Amino acid sequence: MEVIKKILSYLTFKKDTGEGSFIKSMHIINKISILMFLIAIIIMIIKIS
């Protein structure tokens, strides 16, 4: 359940406060990669069924 909460907090695209620019850019990269992964999983499920 904790993992799902963390993923949802990444996907909300809230503005990061009090962090350096490197950390902010890493959060953006993580958000993009999670979205791409979820889209790929959805496509795979559609093609299987």
Buried (B, 14 or more C-beta within 10 A) or exposed (E): EEEEEEBEEBEEEEEBEEEEEEEEEEBEEEBEEBEEEEEEEEEEEEEEE
